[in-house]
Amino acid sequence: MSIPTLAAVITAAGSSARFSKGIGCDVKKEYLPLDGHSVLYMATRPFYEIPSLKAVVVTCPEGSEDEAAVALEDLIDIASVPLLIIKGGATRMESVKAALEALKGLPGLPEYIAIHDGARPYLDKSLIITTLASAAIAGGAVPVLPVTDAVRRLGPDGLFSESIEKKGLVTVQTPQIFRSEEILDAYGRYPFTEADDDLQVHMQTGYSSTFSVGSPQNRKITFAEDIPDAKAKAEEYLKAREEGRRSAKASKRMRELIM
């Protein structure tokens, strides 16, 4: 059986506020180096190993398009797969909606759309394939891990109020993959302005989703300690960015003088 056609939405328009707070400077965690590549590159690259990939849309903060393009390295040059870098919204949900609209504007909408966090750099091809296979059966699929620790609820006074049965509880990862027409319709009809994730939008508009087995390695970069030597890497990145901007300004002035 052939692999269904797929588009990937990579969300990287968040503020990285918690990460920046931990290192004391304002920087996008997705643009920092990790294991020889940027976090954003590592989160995006595995989709290119799927032979049925037809398009990629990456969301980023307004004014950050050039930085996102640099962070994506040579993926920008793969002409066989259109890669769009678009301005995201104020929330993740707004960013996904903008990405879905961008996909609608491309010729030949793929059968399925995968939505993945740009801050999850440890994704591998096998997880994409197993999740896509599950989505092909149920309409939508999400990688999950079972909750193994005891779960307790805290009351408003800060004291434990109750125990929660962990049987059947899971933690949810990305990529979350859905039939294109379902997730497009779901985002068009979802009656609220916020959602925990795309699965919530899909389910609360009447569609069904199943699960694939997630990976403990598929963790999300959230805090400074999630990247080794994060502060030094951030300072080095900001210095290089500033030097690049100065060089670009100088080149622009030179062209204006010549012309």
Backbone as CSV, one residue per row, in Angstrom:
resi,resn,N_x,N_y,N_z,CA_x,CA_y,CA_z,C_x,C_y,C_z
1,MET,0.846,-1.199,0.000,0.000,0.000,0.000,0.878,1.244,0.000
2,SER,0.535,2.207,-0.837,1.328,3.431,-0.914,1.101,4.303,0.309
3,ILE,2.092,5.135,0.604,1.994,6.041,1.742,1.123,7.226,1.337
4,PRO,0.104,7.588,2.133,-0.739,8.735,1.789,0.093,10.018,1.684
5,THR,-0.342,10.906,0.817,0.363,12.181,0.682,0.200,13.008,1.955
6,LEU,1.224,13.804,2.235,1.322,14.475,3.535,1.864,15.885,3.380
7,ALA,1.314,16.807,4.171,1.894,18.135,4.348,2.254,18.290,5.822
8,ALA,3.278,19.074,6.104,3.711,19.284,7.482,3.600,20.756,7.850
9,VAL,2.986,21.010,8.986,2.953,22.349,9.579,3.872,22.325,10.797
10,ILE,4.866,23.189,10.812,5.818,23.266,11.923,5.569,24.581,12.651
11,THR,5.148,24.493,13.905,4.802,25.705,14.656,6.025,26.225,15.413
12,ALA,6.443,27.441,15.079,7.604,28.047,15.737,7.390,29.546,15.900
13,ALA,6.155,29.948,16.191,5.844,31.374,16.317,5.722,31.832,17.762
14,GLY,5.965,30.931,18.714,5.847,31.304,20.120,6.951,32.252,20.570
15,SER,6.792,32.782,21.762,7.729,33.786,22.264,8.971,33.200,22.930
16,SER,8.952,31.909,23.267,10.055,31.267,24.007,10.311,31.964,25.335
17,ALA,9.249,32.470,25.961,9.405,33.291,27.176,10.042,32.509,28.324
18,ARG,9.577,31.289,28.569,10.132,30.507,29.673,11.593,30.165,29.427
19,PHE,11.916,29.858,28.184,13.298,29.551,27.843,14.182,30.786,28.021
20,SER,13.731,31.930,27.493,14.516,33.163,27.580,14.722,33.607,29.022
21,LYS,13.699,33.417,29.839,13.815,33.793,31.248,14.935,33.017,31.924
22,GLY,15.110,31.769,31.537,16.127,30.931,32.159,17.548,31.313,31.810
23,ILE,17.743,32.003,30.680,19.095,32.385,30.291,19.323,33.897,30.371
24,GLY,18.273,34.638,30.673,18.428,36.075,30.885,18.565,36.889,29.627
25,CYS,18.156,36.354,28.478,18.180,37.148,27.244,17.073,36.647,26.320
26,ASP,16.630,37.522,25.434,15.488,37.239,24.581,15.962,36.557,23.306
27,VAL,15.674,35.266,23.177,16.126,34.523,22.002,15.109,33.435,21.683
28,LYS,14.952,33.122,20.403,14.059,32.039,19.986,14.793,30.710,20.126
29,LYS,14.255,29.835,20.965,14.924,28.554,21.207,15.036,27.726,19.935
30,GLU,14.068,27.865,19.023,14.091,27.066,17.800,15.267,27.399,16.891
31,TYR,15.869,28.575,17.072,16.955,28.994,16.193,18.328,28.626,16.746
32,LEU,18.390,28.125,17.961,19.673,27.820,18.580,20.235,26.494,18.077
33,PRO,21.570,26.348,18.116,22.188,25.096,17.654,22.028,23.973,18.667
34,LEU,21.893,22.767,18.125,21.783,21.574,18.949,22.285,20.395,18.115
35,ASP,23.342,19.760,18.583,23.899,18.609,17.855,24.245,18.946,16.408
36,GLY,24.793,20.128,16.198,25.275,20.491,14.867,24.280,21.161,13.957
37,HIS,23.027,21.248,14.376,21.996,21.905,13.574,21.125,22.743,14.487
38,SER,20.258,23.563,13.887,19.323,24.318,14.708,18.205,23.394,15.193
39,VAL,17.577,23.789,16.291,16.434,23.041,16.815,15.344,22.950,15.750
40,LEU,15.076,24.049,15.058,14.026,24.080,14.037,14.347,23.137,12.887
41,TYR,15.582,23.113,12.450,15.984,22.199,11.378,15.735,20.751,11.794
42,MET,16.146,20.408,13.009,16.016,19.029,13.476,14.546,18.616,13.610
43,ALA,13.683,19.572,13.950,12.252,19.275,14.065,11.588,19.107,12.704
44,THR,12.155,19.724,11.685,11.561,19.722,10.348,12.130,18.643,9.445
45,ARG,13.408,18.387,9.555,14.107,17.485,8.628,13.483,16.097,8.514
46,PRO,13.023,15.449,9.585,12.486,14.084,9.430,11.306,13.966,8.473
47,PHE,10.547,15.034,8.296,9.420,14.969,7.366,9.895,14.788,5.928
48,TYR,11.100,15.274,5.629,11.642,15.129,4.282,12.064,13.692,3.984
49,GLU,12.079,12.860,4.988,12.366,11.440,4.772,11.110,10.657,4.395
50,ILE,9.965,11.306,4.421,8.709,10.682,4.018,8.534,10.927,2.518
51,PRO,8.561,9.871,1.702,8.556,10.072,0.240,7.296,10.728,-0.288
52,SER,6.205,10.689,0.471,4.949,11.281,-0.003,4.759,12.723,0.476
53,LEU,5.804,13.329,1.064,5.695,14.714,1.532,5.498,15.649,0.347
54,LYS,4.492,16.538,0.453,4.165,17.431,-0.650,4.391,18.907,-0.336
55,ALA,4.395,19.285,0.945,4.555,20.697,1.292,4.884,20.829,2.775
56,VAL,5.579,21.915,3.109,5.907,22.236,4.500,5.597,23.706,4.726
57,VAL,4.921,24.000,5.834,4.679,25.384,6.235,5.256,25.575,7.627
58,VAL,6.106,26.581,7.780,6.728,26.900,9.067,6.203,28.251,9.523
59,THR,5.677,28.314,10.743,5.229,29.598,11.283,6.332,30.202,12.144
60,CYS,6.412,31.515,12.142,7.428,32.207,12.935,6.878,33.565,13.359
61,PRO,7.523,34.228,14.334,7.057,35.561,14.730,7.228,36.574,13.592
62,GLU,6.405,37.586,13.591,6.517,38.643,12.584,7.911,39.248,12.622
63,GLY,8.518,39.410,11.461,9.848,39.987,11.363,10.975,38.992,11.544
64,SER,10.620,37.734,11.781,11.627,36.710,12.039,11.790,35.754,10.865
65,GLU,11.211,36.099,9.730,11.229,35.181,8.590,12.649,34.859,8.125
66,ASP,13.529,35.866,8.087,14.899,35.622,7.632,15.644,34.696,8.593
67,GLU,15.439,34.879,9.891,16.085,34.014,10.871,15.583,32.586,10.743
68,ALA,14.288,32.435,10.509,13.728,31.093,10.336,14.324,30.424,9.102
69,ALA,14.477,31.193,8.030,15.055,30.635,6.805,16.483,30.167,7.033
70,VAL,17.261,30.950,7.760,18.639,30.553,8.076,18.637,29.293,8.935
71,ALA,17.739,29.235,9.908,17.674,28.080,10.809,17.290,26.810,10.071
72,LEU,16.555,26.930,8.976,16.134,25.758,8.211,17.219,25.228,7.287
73,GLU,18.329,25.957,7.205,19.518,25.500,6.490,19.193,25.095,5.048
74,ASP,19.635,23.911,4.620,19.493,23.520,3.220,18.097,23.048,2.838
75,LEU,17.185,22.946,3.807,15.821,22.545,3.466,15.163,23.562,2.546
76,ILE,15.592,24.806,2.655,15.063,25.876,1.805,15.315,25.572,0.331
77,ASP,16.380,24.839,0.047,16.805,24.636,-1.337,16.231,23.377,-1.979
78,ILE,15.393,22.624,-1.256,14.811,21.410,-1.819,13.590,21.801,-2.650
79,ALA,13.806,21.942,-3.938,12.773,22.501,-4.814,11.582,21.567,-4.988
80,SER,11.764,20.270,-4.767,10.674,19.321,-5.009,9.561,19.417,-3.967
81,VAL,9.844,20.051,-2.825,8.848,20.200,-1.760,8.713,21.685,-1.418
82,PRO,7.599,22.326,-1.747,7.437,23.735,-1.396,7.550,23.951,0.111
83,LEU,8.330,24.925,0.504,8.481,25.273,1.910,8.090,26.738,2.078
84,LEU,7.035,26.977,2.839,6.552,28.331,3.085,6.888,28.741,4.517
85,ILE,7.412,29.935,4.685,7.645,30.504,6.014,6.665,31.657,6.162
86,ILE,5.768,31.550,7.134,4.718,32.551,7.273,4.686,33.123,8.685
87,LYS,4.121,34.305,8.788,3.950,34.941,10.095,2.877,34.206,10.876
88,GLY,3.196,33.842,12.119,2.226,33.185,12.979,1.331,34.190,13.668
89,GLY,0.447,33.674,14.509,-0.476,34.531,15.235,-0.069,34.727,16.677
90,ALA,-0.962,35.350,17.436,-0.682,35.616,18.850,-0.750,34.345,19.688
91,THR,-1.462,33.345,19.199,-1.566,32.061,19.893,-1.189,30.948,18.930
92,ARG,-0.927,29.769,19.496,-0.600,28.626,18.651,-1.765,28.311,17.719
93,MET,-2.977,28.414,18.234,-4.144,28.121,17.421,-4.237,29.058,16.213
94,GLU,-3.969,30.333,16.415,-3.994,31.286,15.313,-2.903,30.960,14.292
95,SER,-1.755,30.516,14.791,-0.651,30.166,13.896,-1.012,28.967,13.036
96,VAL,-1.610,27.952,13.644,-2.007,26.765,12.881,-3.056,27.134,11.837
97,LYS,-4.022,27.977,12.206,-5.046,28.401,11.249,-4.409,29.110,10.059
98,ALA,-3.431,29.952,10.326,-2.745,30.660,9.239,-2.000,29.672,8.343
99,ALA,-1.372,28.669,8.944,-0.652,27.661,8.166,-1.606,26.835,7.312
100,LEU,-2.746,26.484,7.866,-3.728,25.719,7.105,-4.256,26.530,5.917
101,GLU,-4.463,27.818,6.126,-4.908,28.673,5.022,-3.835,28.725,3.933
102,ALA,-2.568,28.757,4.334,-1.480,28.770,3.362,-1.458,27.476,2.554
103,LEU,-1.716,26.357,3.209,-1.756,25.076,2.511,-2.915,25.034,1.512
104,LYS,-4.051,25.614,1.878,-5.205,25.636,0.981,-4.892,26.384,-0.306
105,GLY,-3.949,27.304,-0.220,-3.592,28.086,-1.398,-2.651,27.385,-2.350
106,LEU,-2.122,26.226,-1.959,-1.223,25.476,-2.822,-2.026,24.531,-3.717
107,PRO,-1.522,24.224,-4.903,-2.238,23.269,-5.768,-2.147,21.851,-5.212
108,GLY,-3.243,21.120,-5.249,-3.227,19.722,-4.853,-3.032,19.506,-3.367
109,LEU,-4.046,19.773,-2.570,-3.955,19.583,-1.127,-3.659,18.123,-0.808
110,PRO,-2.625,17.831,-0.005,-2.323,16.443,0.355,-3.453,15.809,1.166
111,GLU,-3.437,14.480,1.257,-4.499,13.758,1.950,-4.473,13.988,3.461
112,TYR,-3.280,14.168,4.014,-3.136,14.318,5.465,-2.237,15.508,5.783
113,ILE,-2.473,16.080,6.965,-1.661,17.197,7.447,-1.111,16.842,8.820
114,ALA,0.200,16.946,8.959,0.857,16.728,10.242,1.185,18.080,10.862
115,ILE,0.871,18.237,12.134,1.150,19.489,12.846,2.139,19.168,13.968
116,HIS,3.306,19.808,13.914,4.405,19.429,14.801,5.013,20.665,15.464
117,ASP,5.407,20.509,16.720,6.071,21.584,17.449,7.482,21.793,16.914
118,GLY,7.806,23.030,16.570,9.157,23.332,16.122,10.196,23.185,17.207
119,ALA,9.753,23.030,18.444,10.677,22.854,19.564,10.801,21.393,19.978
120,ARG,10.360,20.477,19.109,10.570,19.033,19.347,11.583,18.521,18.318
121,PRO,12.876,18.636,18.629,13.905,18.319,17.635,14.293,16.846,17.558
122,TYR,13.764,16.013,18.455,14.209,14.617,18.497,13.236,13.675,17.798
123,LEU,12.451,14.194,16.906,11.512,13.407,16.118,12.280,12.512,15.143
124,ASP,11.745,11.306,14.886,12.344,10.476,13.850,11.289,10.004,12.861
125,LYS,11.764,9.532,11.738,10.905,9.113,10.626,9.889,8.059,11.039
126,SER,10.303,7.104,11.861,9.417,5.994,12.207,8.175,6.464,12.953
127,LEU,8.318,7.483,13.799,7.164,7.992,14.538,6.175,8.677,13.596
128,ILE,6.687,9.380,12.600,5.812,10.006,11.611,5.024,8.932,10.860
129,ILE,5.705,7.892,10.446,5.066,6.850,9.646,4.009,6.100,10.450
130,THR,4.330,5.735,11.683,3.344,4.998,12.481,2.134,5.862,12.820
131,THR,2.352,7.140,13.057,1.235,8.037,13.346,0.389,8.268,12.111
132,LEU,1.036,8.398,10.951,0.300,8.548,9.691,-0.521,7.295,9.395
133,ALA,0.047,6.128,9.658,-0.681,4.880,9.426,-1.919,4.797,10.314
134,SER,-1.792,5.224,11.573,-2.935,5.218,12.478,-3.987,6.229,12.040
135,ALA,-3.539,7.393,11.573,-4.474,8.413,11.102,-5.236,7.934,9.880
136,ALA,-4.593,7.126,9.043,-5.254,6.614,7.845,-6.402,5.678,8.189
137,ILE,-6.383,5.124,9.383,-7.457,4.226,9.827,-8.596,5.005,10.491
138,ALA,-8.223,5.960,11.355,-9.233,6.621,12.191,-9.592,8.033,11.753
139,GLY,-8.800,8.635,10.899,-9.032,10.025,10.512,-8.063,10.979,11.168
140,GLY,-7.608,10.627,12.357,-6.625,11.429,13.072,-5.858,10.539,14.030
141,ALA,-4.611,10.900,14.305,-3.806,10.113,15.239,-2.775,11.005,15.915
142,VAL,-2.467,10.647,17.154,-1.562,11.437,17.989,-0.640,10.482,18.741
143,PRO,0.667,10.738,18.766,1.565,9.893,19.559,1.417,10.196,21.049
144,VAL,1.363,9.135,21.853,1.165,9.309,23.293,2.109,8.398,24.061
145,LEU,2.301,8.753,25.321,3.035,7.911,26.269,2.150,7.699,27.490
146,PRO,2.144,6.501,28.068,1.327,6.265,29.260,1.874,7.017,30.462
147,VAL,0.981,7.472,31.328,1.396,8.101,32.586,1.822,6.987,33.543
148,THR,3.048,7.058,34.027,3.568,6.015,34.907,3.701,6.472,36.357
149,ASP,3.833,7.765,36.569,3.931,8.284,37.937,2.549,8.407,38.560
150,ALA,2.505,8.388,39.880,1.244,8.649,40.576,0.781,10.075,40.284
151,VAL,-0.532,10.249,40.189,-1.106,11.553,39.852,-1.974,12.024,41.013
152,ARG,-1.754,13.246,41.460,-2.519,13.839,42.551,-3.003,15.216,42.126
153,ARG,-4.147,15.645,42.659,-4.655,16.986,42.396,-4.419,17.862,43.617
154,LEU,-3.943,19.098,43.353,-3.756,20.072,44.415,-4.986,20.959,44.533
155,GLY,-5.387,21.254,45.739,-6.489,22.163,45.971,-6.020,23.602,45.933
156,PRO,-6.945,24.572,45.976,-6.576,25.992,45.933,-5.734,26.427,47.134
157,ASP,-5.776,25.639,48.223,-4.969,25.968,49.400,-3.569,25.392,49.315
158,GLY,-3.240,24.728,48.208,-1.916,24.155,48.034,-1.751,22.786,48.651
159,LEU,-2.806,22.241,49.222,-2.755,20.912,49.832,-3.337,19.882,48.855
160,PHE,-2.887,18.648,48.977,-3.417,17.589,48.122,-4.899,17.386,48.414
161,SER,-5.685,17.333,47.346,-7.132,17.207,47.536,-7.665,15.842,47.130
162,GLU,-7.027,15.196,46.146,-7.519,13.890,45.734,-6.473,13.149,44.919
163,SER,-6.627,11.830,44.884,-5.824,10.985,44.014,-6.576,10.768,42.710
164,ILE,-5.831,10.629,41.629,-6.435,10.426,40.317,-5.966,9.090,39.769
165,GLU,-6.882,8.279,39.337,-6.557,6.981,38.759,-5.788,7.192,37.454
166,LYS,-4.579,6.665,37.388,-3.739,6.909,36.210,-4.009,5.935,35.068
167,LYS,-4.776,4.897,35.316,-5.093,3.946,34.259,-5.823,4.665,33.119
168,GLY,-5.303,4.518,31.924,-5.912,5.167,30.762,-5.416,6.582,30.519
169,LEU,-4.631,7.149,31.431,-4.092,8.495,31.220,-2.825,8.434,30.374
170,VAL,-2.678,9.397,29.499,-1.498,9.466,28.643,-1.032,10.908,28.537
171,THR,0.236,11.082,28.218,0.754,12.391,27.826,0.812,12.433,26.303
172,VAL,0.570,13.600,25.752,0.369,13.745,24.312,1.567,14.461,23.691
173,GLN,1.996,13.971,22.523,3.116,14.555,21.802,2.643,15.076,20.435
174,THR,3.585,15.533,19.658,3.368,15.814,18.234,4.441,15.030,17.474
175,PRO,4.220,14.749,16.165,3.215,15.340,15.278,1.833,14.730,15.463
176,GLN,0.832,15.592,15.385,-0.554,15.160,15.369,-1.003,15.217,13.906
177,ILE,-1.520,14.097,13.416,-1.792,13.968,11.982,-3.282,13.708,11.759
178,PHE,-3.858,14.437,10.790,-5.294,14.366,10.526,-5.561,14.382,9.022
179,ARG,-6.716,13.792,8.638,-7.164,13.956,7.261,-7.313,15.448,6.980
180,SER,-6.857,15.858,5.824,-6.823,17.291,5.509,-8.201,17.936,5.607
181,GLU,-9.195,17.298,4.986,-10.519,17.922,4.970,-11.113,18.000,6.371
182,GLU,-10.755,17.058,7.245,-11.285,17.070,8.611,-10.666,18.189,9.438
183,ILE,-9.343,18.307,9.402,-8.710,19.331,10.254,-8.996,20.728,9.715
184,LEU,-9.133,20.869,8.400,-9.506,22.176,7.843,-10.921,22.556,8.277
185,ASP,-11.820,21.603,8.205,-13.202,21.861,8.629,-13.257,22.122,10.131
186,ALA,-12.492,21.355,10.899,-12.506,21.502,12.356,-12.037,22.889,12.774
187,TYR,-10.952,23.359,12.174,-10.472,24.698,12.521,-11.429,25.781,12.041
188,GLY,-12.156,25.508,10.977,-13.129,26.478,10.497,-14.358,26.574,11.379
189,ARG,-14.681,25.490,12.107,-15.903,25.471,12.917,-15.654,25.517,14.419
190,TYR,-14.425,25.405,14.845,-14.152,25.356,16.289,-14.655,26.643,16.954
191,PRO,-15.506,26.537,17.980,-16.201,27.725,18.492,-15.420,28.545,19.520
192,PHE,-14.207,28.109,19.870,-13.454,28.812,20.910,-12.186,29.425,20.324
193,THR,-11.577,30.324,21.077,-10.375,31.002,20.599,-9.092,30.338,21.073
194,GLU,-9.199,29.376,21.978,-8.017,28.681,22.472,-8.282,27.185,22.527
195,ALA,-7.205,26.421,22.405,-7.283,24.971,22.520,-5.952,24.463,23.042
196,ASP,-5.990,23.355,23.776,-4.749,22.782,24.291,-3.860,22.293,23.162
197,ASP,-4.474,21.712,22.151,-3.731,21.212,21.001,-4.697,20.980,19.843
198,ASP,-4.159,20.470,18.739,-4.980,20.257,17.542,-5.954,19.104,17.738
199,LEU,-5.589,18.133,18.552,-6.493,17.029,18.859,-7.787,17.539,19.475
200,GLN,-7.699,18.517,20.359,-8.897,19.075,20.980,-9.807,19.700,19.929
201,VAL,-9.230,20.440,19.002,-10.019,21.067,17.933,-10.696,19.990,17.092
202,HIS,-9.941,18.965,16.749,-10.446,17.879,15.916,-11.581,17.131,16.608
203,MET,-11.398,16.792,17.872,-12.387,16.006,18.610,-13.648,16.805,18.922
204,GLN,-13.484,18.070,19.337,-14.637,18.840,19.777,-15.497,19.350,18.633
205,THR,-15.069,19.102,17.400,-15.922,19.414,16.251,-16.495,18.135,15.647
206,GLY,-16.411,17.029,16.408,-17.126,15.816,16.031,-16.327,14.740,15.340
207,TYR,-15.008,14.930,15.205,-14.194,13.930,14.529,-13.537,12.990,15.536
208,SER,-13.092,11.823,15.030,-12.481,10.811,15.882,-10.981,10.704,15.602
209,SER,-10.236,10.446,16.654,-8.794,10.245,16.536,-8.382,9.048,17.377
210,THR,-7.311,8.431,16.966,-6.737,7.337,17.738,-5.314,7.713,18.132
211,PHE,-4.528,6.743,18.588,-3.187,7.040,19.067,-2.148,6.194,18.332
212,SER,-0.916,6.650,18.369,0.240,5.841,18.036,1.143,5.848,19.264
213,VAL,2.050,4.914,19.322,2.947,4.840,20.479,4.017,5.907,20.328
214,GLY,4.072,6.843,21.271,5.048,7.913,21.233,6.435,7.444,21.624
215,SER,7.353,8.395,21.706,8.736,8.091,22.046,9.201,8.970,23.193
216,PRO,9.837,8.390,24.215,10.383,9.219,25.302,11.421,10.217,24.802
217,GLN,12.065,9.899,23.669,13.072,10.816,23.120,12.445,12.025,22.439
218,ASN,11.186,11.916,22.086,10.503,12.987,21.353,10.033,14.088,22.306
219,ARG,10.954,14.595,23.079,10.615,15.588,24.091,10.699,17.000,23.511
220,LYS,10.054,17.919,24.195,9.977,19.306,23.739,10.973,20.169,24.506
221,ILE,11.654,21.050,23.766,12.543,22.040,24.391,11.667,23.132,24.984
222,THR,11.708,23.255,26.310,10.865,24.246,26.987,11.692,25.191,27.850
223,PHE,12.608,24.636,28.609,13.408,25.424,29.547,14.872,25.455,29.112
224,ALA,15.617,26.407,29.668,17.019,26.578,29.289,17.832,25.310,29.508
225,GLU,17.511,24.568,30.563,18.273,23.350,30.846,18.022,22.244,29.834
226,ASP,17.069,22.430,28.940,16.802,21.424,27.918,17.835,21.456,26.793
227,ILE,18.634,22.523,26.719,19.715,22.624,25.739,21.032,22.783,26.489
228,PRO,21.998,21.896,26.269,23.290,22.029,26.945,23.955,23.373,26.622
229,ASP,24.487,24.025,27.634,25.172,25.321,27.457,24.284,26.346,26.761
230,ALA,23.031,26.370,27.151,22.055,27.217,26.465,22.437,28.691,26.498
231,LYS,22.880,29.174,27.627,23.197,30.608,27.744,24.331,30.993,26.800
232,ALA,25.392,30.177,26.763,26.523,30.469,25.888,26.106,30.401,24.423
233,LYS,25.277,29.425,24.081,24.814,29.291,22.706,23.923,30.468,22.315
234,ALA,23.091,30.917,23.245,22.215,32.054,22.967,23.031,33.325,22.756
235,GLU,24.022,33.550,23.602,24.864,34.747,23.463,25.634,34.726,22.156
236,GLU,26.126,33.553,21.784,26.857,33.420,20.517,25.925,33.668,19.334
237,TYR,24.711,33.139,19.426,23.746,33.328,18.346,23.372,34.801,18.193
238,LEU,23.087,35.477,19.316,22.706,36.889,19.258,23.832,37.748,18.704
239,LYS,25.073,37.407,19.052,26.224,38.145,18.530,26.338,37.960,17.021
240,ALA,26.189,36.713,16.560,26.268,36.444,15.125,25.126,37.120,14.377
241,ARG,23.939,37.139,14.991,22.800,37.779,14.358,23.030,39.274,14.198
242,GLU,23.563,39.895,15.223,23.825,41.334,15.159,24.882,41.654,14.109
243,GLU,25.916,40.820,14.046,26.951,41.031,13.028,26.374,40.873,11.630
244,GLY,25.483,39.895,11.465,24.845,39.695,10.175,23.974,40.868,9.775
245,ARG,23.269,41.433,10.741,22.416,42.582,10.449,23.248,43.800,10.074
246,ARG,24.373,44.003,10.773,25.254,45.135,10.430,25.819,44.967,9.029
247,SER,26.202,43.730,8.696,26.746,43.465,7.369,25.696,43.695,6.293
248,ALA,24.459,43.290,6.559,23.385,43.486,5.590,23.108,44.968,5.371
249,LYS,23.126,45.746,6.459,22.907,47.189,6.335,24.021,47.841,5.526
250,ALA,25.266,47.422,5.764,26.401,47.990,5.037,26.301,47.656,3.549
251,SER,25.891,46.432,3.238,25.747,46.046,1.842,24.642,46.848,1.170
252,LYS,23.561,47.085,1.897,22.457,47.858,1.340,22.899,49.285,1.042
253,ARG,23.657,49.897,1.966,24.152,51.267,1.742,25.077,51.312,0.542
254,MET,25.917,50.286,0.402,26.847,50.251,-0.722,26.089,50.150,-2.039
255,ARG,25.060,49.306,-2.081,24.279,49.180,-3.312,23.588,50.499,-3.658
256,GLU,23.086,51.200,-2.623,22.429,52.477,-2.873,23.400,53.504,-3.424
257,LEU,24.639,53.510,-2.932,25.644,54.449,-3.429,26.020,54.143,-4.864
258,ILE,26.141,52.843,-5.171,26.528,52.451,-6.518,25.415,52.754,-7.523
259,MET,24.177,52.507,-7.108,23.058,52.694,-8.022,22.627,54.157,-8.062
